[in-house]
Amino acid sequence: VGVRALSAAAAMALGGVRVLELAGLAPAPLCGMILADFGAQVVRVDRLSRSAAASTHADVQARGKRSLALDLKRPQGAAALRRLCGRADVLIEPFRHGVMERLGLGPEVLLQENPRLIYARLTGFGQTGKYAKSAGHDINYLALSGVLSKLGRKNENPYAPLNLLADFAGGGVMCALGIVIALFERARSGRGQVVDASMVEGVAYLSSFLWKSQKLGLWSQPQGENLLDSGAPFYEIYRTSDGKFMAVGAIEPAFYNQLIKGLGLNLDELPAQMSFSDWPEMKKRFASIFAQRTQAEWCSIFDSTDSCVIPVLSINDAASHPHNKERSSFIKNDQGEVSPRPAPVLSRTPAVPSCKRDPFIGEHTEEILLEYGFTKQEIAKLYSDKAIEFKTLKANL
């Protein structure tokens, strides 16, 4: 199995790429997991497990990574990371501006020692600007990007959809994209560079359509009264008789006609689809009809049509839906945990995600240091200096 797993990793798109991911919160671990899923050798550089920061934040996106426990606050630990970066292709760094510089691990130092290094800095506010040194979370980055002002229903406060948009889409995914672009360019120039991934800018860029569509009149009504922000009766979520929901996105007239037909209404007796003033009344009407049948009954009516009506599935139900099952869109690891398969799917070198459990902190410290050229004596010295930590499996049982 080991040999097969290694050959699968080598055959993947990012096979052979060495990544060091400094342990952090949600977005950086996703970035590292994406790279690992597509074949990169990702080492998560953890704080020692006795530190408060290590124990309070479990990384649930550690699939396919190995763990090296290193105390960067000790000079010996920082020096070890410098050496590791000398042999790495990518460093993912999630701290606020200035932290790495204080440790003597800024890009000027590391890129001088390894000019091929891709130094990816993933932060909320970016490396410069008024807020560069400020604390923040997804909801704050979303607010500063301008995007949060567009999210929310009529007469309600703006609403942040979990921490998906800024943290993961604008942060983790955009950072991974930046890294892959920099790796692609390095193949031509032979030179690394710094990737300044700001979640504010990432989520703004993700939302370019909002800016580019201002002139189209898509957002000319107040919040929650527009086509795509829950104003339209045909772009809305409706409750079914069994307390579940159906998601309706019947924008185009042909799809809208199918929706009306499925609801048992007559198009000729209804106001025009785009009659704004009739939308609130139509919404009530649609809601009362959807409330008369179960989700399963509505599925049997709409499933074979082009009505853009789809059941709102729970996370548990999504994996067992026939469409997702047919595409193997969800996978199980060795512990039986279900999660989404890496996307997108590549025809020749698809991601082959690891099925093994996530690493314990410091589980691979010695093997990684040996791989990166440290001697057994140097490793023993780092251990006696309390700069590294080993985790044997026995300690976790």
VMD Tcl script that draws the C-alpha trace (Angstrom):
set ca {
  {0.00 0.00 0.00}
  {2.83 2.39 0.90}
  {4.44 2.01 -2.52}
  {1.09 2.42 -4.25}
  {0.32 5.55 -2.24}
  {3.74 7.02 -3.11}
  {3.34 6.33 -6.81}
  {-0.16 7.85 -6.74}
  {1.25 10.98 -5.09}
  {4.09 11.21 -7.62}
  {1.61 10.89 -10.50}
  {-0.59 13.69 -9.18}
  {-0.41 17.21 -10.58}
  {1.61 18.58 -7.63}
  {3.72 15.45 -7.07}
  {7.18 16.29 -5.71}
  {6.27 19.80 -4.53}
  {7.49 20.30 -0.94}
  {5.26 22.51 1.19}
  {5.78 23.77 4.73}
  {2.54 24.99 6.32}
  {2.88 26.89 9.57}
  {-0.01 25.74 11.77}
  {-2.84 28.24 11.95}
  {-6.61 28.60 11.84}
  {-9.13 27.62 9.16}
  {-7.93 29.20 5.87}
  {-4.24 28.15 5.85}
  {-5.05 24.50 6.70}
  {-7.52 24.42 3.78}
  {-4.85 25.86 1.48}
  {-2.38 23.17 2.60}
  {-4.99 20.43 2.29}
  {-5.79 21.42 -1.30}
  {-2.10 21.20 -2.21}
  {-1.78 17.84 -0.38}
  {-4.90 16.44 -2.09}
  {-3.34 17.16 -5.49}
  {-0.05 15.46 -4.58}
  {2.18 17.97 -2.76}
  {4.23 16.73 0.21}
  {2.79 18.96 2.91}
  {4.44 19.25 6.32}
  {2.40 21.03 8.97}
  {4.83 22.83 11.27}
  {3.05 22.66 14.62}
  {3.63 24.49 17.86}
  {4.72 22.15 20.64}
  {1.67 20.43 22.11}
  {2.30 21.91 25.56}
  {1.61 25.40 24.16}
  {-1.91 26.74 24.72}
  {-2.29 27.67 21.07}
  {-1.64 24.10 19.93}
  {-4.14 22.52 22.27}
  {-7.04 24.91 21.64}
  {-7.13 24.71 17.85}
  {-7.53 21.25 16.37}
  {-6.80 21.21 12.64}
  {-9.61 19.29 10.95}
  {-8.15 19.90 7.48}
  {-4.92 17.95 7.93}
  {-5.68 15.26 5.35}
  {-2.53 13.91 3.72}
  {-0.19 16.08 5.83}
  {2.60 15.10 8.21}
  {3.36 16.95 11.46}
  {6.64 18.43 12.65}
  {6.51 20.02 16.13}
  {8.85 23.01 16.31}
  {9.12 25.92 18.75}
  {9.75 28.96 16.53}
  {10.11 31.22 19.56}
  {13.38 29.49 20.45}
  {16.29 30.62 18.27}
  {17.18 26.97 17.58}
  {13.61 26.33 16.36}
  {13.62 29.40 14.10}
  {17.03 28.37 12.73}
  {15.68 24.88 11.99}
  {12.77 26.37 10.00}
  {15.24 28.49 8.02}
  {17.09 25.32 7.08}
  {13.87 23.55 6.16}
  {12.88 26.46 3.90}
  {16.21 26.05 2.10}
  {14.91 22.76 0.69}
  {11.21 23.58 0.40}
  {9.25 24.80 -2.61}
  {6.47 26.56 -0.71}
  {6.00 28.14 2.72}
  {2.44 28.94 3.87}
  {2.51 31.52 6.64}
  {-0.72 32.63 8.40}
  {0.48 35.20 10.98}
  {-0.25 38.89 11.21}
  {2.14 41.25 9.46}
  {5.53 41.51 11.18}
  {5.49 38.26 13.18}
  {7.82 36.36 10.83}
  {10.17 39.33 10.50}
  {10.57 39.45 14.29}
  {11.58 35.78 14.24}
  {14.19 36.47 11.56}
  {12.12 34.44 9.09}
  {10.86 37.19 6.77}
  {10.86 36.77 2.99}
  {14.03 38.88 2.54}
  {15.97 36.33 4.62}
  {14.39 33.13 3.32}
  {14.33 34.10 -0.37}
  {17.97 35.13 -0.22}
  {18.83 31.66 1.08}
  {16.46 29.87 -1.33}
  {15.60 32.07 -4.35}
  {13.18 29.39 -5.63}
  {10.93 29.55 -2.55}
  {7.26 30.53 -2.95}
  {6.57 32.45 0.27}
  {2.77 32.55 0.67}
  {1.46 34.99 3.28}
  {-2.19 34.38 4.08}
  {-3.75 37.08 6.25}
  {-7.06 38.84 6.69}
  {-5.97 42.36 5.81}
  {-2.79 41.79 3.79}
  {0.81 42.81 4.40}
  {0.27 46.59 4.15}
  {-2.44 49.12 4.97}
  {-4.08 50.56 8.06}
  {-5.35 47.22 9.38}
  {-2.29 45.07 8.48}
  {-1.45 44.48 12.16}
  {-5.08 44.26 13.38}
  {-6.91 41.17 14.54}
  {-9.95 40.07 12.56}
  {-12.17 37.20 11.45}
  {-14.15 36.24 8.35}
  {-17.05 38.54 9.23}
  {-14.68 41.54 9.53}
  {-12.91 40.84 6.22}
  {-16.27 40.37 4.53}
  {-17.38 43.74 5.94}
  {-14.31 45.63 4.69}
  {-14.55 44.04 1.23}
  {-17.97 45.59 0.57}
  {-19.50 42.15 -0.01}
  {-21.25 41.84 3.37}
  {-23.44 44.85 2.54}
  {-25.04 42.79 -0.26}
  {-25.87 39.74 1.86}
  {-29.15 39.70 3.72}
  {-32.91 39.75 3.45}
  {-35.27 42.70 3.32}
  {-35.54 44.69 6.56}
  {-32.85 42.54 8.21}
  {-29.22 43.17 9.11}
  {-26.60 41.98 6.63}
  {-25.81 38.31 7.18}
  {-22.47 36.47 6.95}
  {-22.85 32.92 5.57}
  {-20.88 31.01 8.22}
  {-17.15 31.72 7.67}
  {-17.09 30.32 4.14}
  {-16.63 33.37 1.96}
  {-13.65 35.29 3.33}
  {-11.84 32.56 5.27}
  {-12.09 29.70 2.83}
  {-12.98 31.04 -0.62}
  {-11.24 34.42 -0.44}
  {-8.48 33.04 1.80}
  {-7.60 29.36 1.49}
  {-8.64 28.82 -2.13}
  {-7.26 32.11 -3.47}
  {-3.97 31.50 -1.66}
  {-3.71 28.01 -3.19}
  {-4.39 29.57 -6.60}
  {-1.65 32.15 -5.98}
  {0.81 29.39 -5.02}
  {0.03 27.32 -8.13}
  {0.38 30.42 -10.36}
  {3.75 31.23 -8.74}
  {4.91 27.61 -9.19}
  {3.89 27.77 -12.86}
  {5.85 30.99 -13.36}
  {8.85 29.54 -11.51}
  {9.03 26.75 -14.10}
  {9.89 29.51 -16.62}
  {12.04 31.87 -14.54}
  {13.50 29.53 -11.92}
  {12.65 32.14 -9.28}
  {10.27 32.14 -6.32}
  {8.30 35.12 -5.04}
  {6.05 36.35 -2.25}
  {2.31 35.73 -2.48}
  {0.41 38.37 -0.46}
  {-3.02 36.76 -0.03}
  {-5.44 39.10 1.75}
  {-8.86 37.66 2.60}
  {-10.45 41.09 2.14}
  {-9.10 41.31 -1.41}
  {-9.66 37.61 -2.07}
  {-13.36 37.77 -1.27}
  {-13.72 41.08 -3.15}
  {-12.10 39.52 -6.24}
  {-14.29 36.45 -5.84}
  {-17.24 38.86 -5.91}
  {-16.10 40.81 -9.00}
  {-19.51 40.16 -10.56}
  {-21.08 42.43 -7.91}
  {-18.93 45.34 -9.09}
  {-19.11 44.50 -12.78}
  {-22.92 44.18 -12.72}
  {-23.70 47.52 -11.06}
  {-24.79 49.03 -14.40}
  {-27.08 46.11 -15.23}
  {-29.62 47.22 -12.63}
  {-29.37 43.89 -10.81}
  {-28.85 45.69 -7.49}
  {-30.95 48.83 -8.03}
  {-33.55 47.85 -5.39}
  {-32.91 48.01 -1.62}
  {-31.28 45.01 0.12}
  {-33.34 41.83 -0.15}
  {-35.55 43.16 -2.96}
  {-33.36 42.29 -5.94}
  {-33.29 39.33 -8.31}
  {-30.57 37.32 -6.55}
  {-30.76 38.44 -2.91}
  {-34.11 36.84 -2.00}
  {-36.30 39.52 -3.59}
  {-37.59 37.34 -6.43}
  {-40.20 34.63 -5.76}
  {-38.47 32.41 -8.35}
  {-35.05 32.66 -6.67}
  {-35.89 31.64 -3.13}
  {-36.02 28.82 -0.60}
  {-39.38 27.37 0.39}
  {-40.41 25.17 3.30}
  {-42.15 21.86 2.60}
  {-44.86 20.14 4.62}
  {-42.32 17.91 6.38}
  {-40.23 20.86 7.57}
  {-37.58 20.47 4.85}
  {-36.83 22.93 2.04}
  {-36.67 23.32 -1.74}
  {-34.25 25.74 -3.44}
  {-35.75 27.51 -6.45}
  {-33.60 29.25 -9.08}
  {-35.96 29.51 -12.05}
  {-34.65 32.77 -13.55}
  {-34.97 32.22 -17.31}
  {-38.54 32.27 -18.71}
  {-38.37 28.65 -19.95}
  {-37.33 27.46 -16.46}
  {-39.91 29.73 -14.81}
  {-42.63 28.18 -16.99}
  {-41.61 24.72 -15.74}
  {-41.73 25.97 -12.14}
  {-45.25 27.39 -12.60}
  {-46.40 24.16 -14.24}
  {-44.98 22.02 -11.42}
  {-46.71 24.22 -8.84}
  {-50.02 23.57 -10.64}
  {-50.52 27.23 -11.56}
  {-51.56 28.77 -14.89}
  {-49.07 31.23 -16.38}
  {-51.82 33.25 -18.08}
  {-53.51 33.97 -14.76}
  {-50.34 35.30 -13.07}
  {-48.65 38.69 -13.18}
  {-45.56 38.99 -15.42}
  {-42.49 37.20 -14.03}
  {-40.48 40.44 -13.76}
  {-43.22 42.58 -12.24}
  {-41.32 43.75 -9.12}
  {-44.38 45.09 -7.36}
  {-46.05 41.65 -7.49}
  {-43.06 39.76 -6.12}
  {-44.00 39.88 -2.40}
  {-47.50 38.56 -3.15}
  {-46.19 35.85 -5.49}
  {-43.74 34.76 -2.82}
  {-46.56 34.20 -0.35}
  {-48.47 32.24 -2.96}
  {-45.51 30.01 -3.83}
  {-44.78 29.47 -0.13}
  {-48.33 28.30 0.58}
  {-48.17 25.80 -2.31}
  {-44.73 24.41 -1.36}
  {-46.01 23.95 2.20}
  {-48.65 21.49 0.98}
  {-46.29 18.63 0.01}
  {-43.22 16.89 1.39}
  {-39.74 17.45 0.02}
  {-39.79 13.96 -1.53}
  {-43.11 14.70 -3.26}
  {-41.73 17.93 -4.73}
  {-38.64 16.05 -5.90}
  {-40.83 13.56 -7.76}
  {-42.57 16.48 -9.49}
  {-39.50 18.57 -10.37}
  {-36.60 16.10 -10.71}
  {-37.10 15.32 -14.39}
  {-37.75 18.94 -15.41}
  {-35.69 22.04 -16.22}
  {-37.33 24.00 -13.44}
  {-34.14 24.65 -11.39}
  {-35.87 23.30 -8.28}
  {-33.58 21.20 -6.09}
  {-34.00 19.79 -2.55}
  {-32.01 21.49 0.22}
  {-30.03 18.52 1.53}
  {-28.49 18.21 4.97}
  {-24.77 17.56 5.08}
  {-25.55 13.93 5.96}
  {-28.05 13.52 3.11}
  {-25.85 15.14 0.44}
  {-23.46 12.16 0.33}
  {-26.27 9.68 -0.26}
  {-28.13 11.67 -2.96}
  {-28.19 9.64 -6.22}
  {-26.48 12.37 -8.27}
  {-23.61 12.79 -5.80}
  {-23.30 9.01 -5.36}
  {-23.05 8.47 -9.10}
  {-20.14 10.93 -9.28}
  {-18.53 9.73 -6.02}
  {-18.62 13.36 -4.91}
  {-18.05 12.40 -1.27}
  {-15.40 10.11 0.15}
  {-14.86 8.13 3.36}
  {-11.56 7.92 5.21}
  {-10.27 4.97 7.26}
  {-12.24 6.21 10.28}
  {-15.49 6.26 8.31}
  {-15.70 10.07 8.23}
  {-17.41 11.44 5.15}
  {-16.07 14.56 3.41}
  {-16.19 16.15 -0.06}
  {-13.91 14.73 -2.74}
  {-11.26 17.18 -3.97}
  {-12.50 19.34 -6.84}
  {-12.20 19.98 -9.70}
  {-11.69 16.53 -11.21}
  {-8.70 16.22 -13.54}
  {-8.99 13.57 -16.26}
  {-5.36 12.41 -16.32}
  {-3.86 13.36 -12.96}
  {-6.80 13.51 -10.54}
  {-6.40 14.18 -6.84}
  {-6.03 10.98 -4.81}
  {-6.80 12.16 -1.27}
  {-5.30 10.29 1.65}
  {-7.68 8.02 3.56}
  {-5.47 7.88 6.65}
  {-6.32 9.61 9.93}
  {-4.95 13.12 10.52}
  {-1.46 13.33 12.05}
  {-0.85 13.86 15.75}
  {1.22 16.91 16.65}
  {4.88 16.01 16.22}
  {4.18 12.53 14.90}
  {6.65 12.83 12.00}
  {9.21 15.23 13.50}
  {12.21 12.94 13.19}
  {11.49 11.49 9.74}
  {10.86 14.96 8.27}
  {14.06 16.44 9.72}
  {16.07 13.48 8.39}
  {14.45 13.92 4.97}
  {15.39 17.61 4.96}
  {19.04 16.81 5.69}
  {19.36 17.04 9.50}
  {21.63 14.49 11.18}
  {20.55 12.32 14.11}
  {22.95 14.31 16.32}
  {21.42 17.64 15.25}
  {17.95 16.27 15.92}
  {18.99 15.07 19.40}
  {20.42 18.54 20.13}
  {17.18 20.25 19.01}
  {15.29 17.90 21.33}
  {17.52 18.62 24.34}
  {17.17 22.36 23.57}
  {13.35 21.84 23.78}
  {13.01 23.24 20.24}
  {11.25 20.14 18.87}
  {8.89 17.47 20.12}
  {8.27 13.84 19.14}
  {4.90 12.21 19.47}
  {4.89 8.44 19.64}
  {1.60 6.71 18.99}
  {1.61 5.21 22.49}
  {1.26 8.67 23.98}
  {-2.07 9.08 22.22}
  {-3.71 5.80 23.11}
}
mol new
graphics top color blue
foreach p $ca { graphics top sphere $p radius 0.5 }
foreach p [lrange $ca 0 end-1] q [lrange $ca 1 end] { graphics top cylinder $p $q radius 0.2 }
display resetview
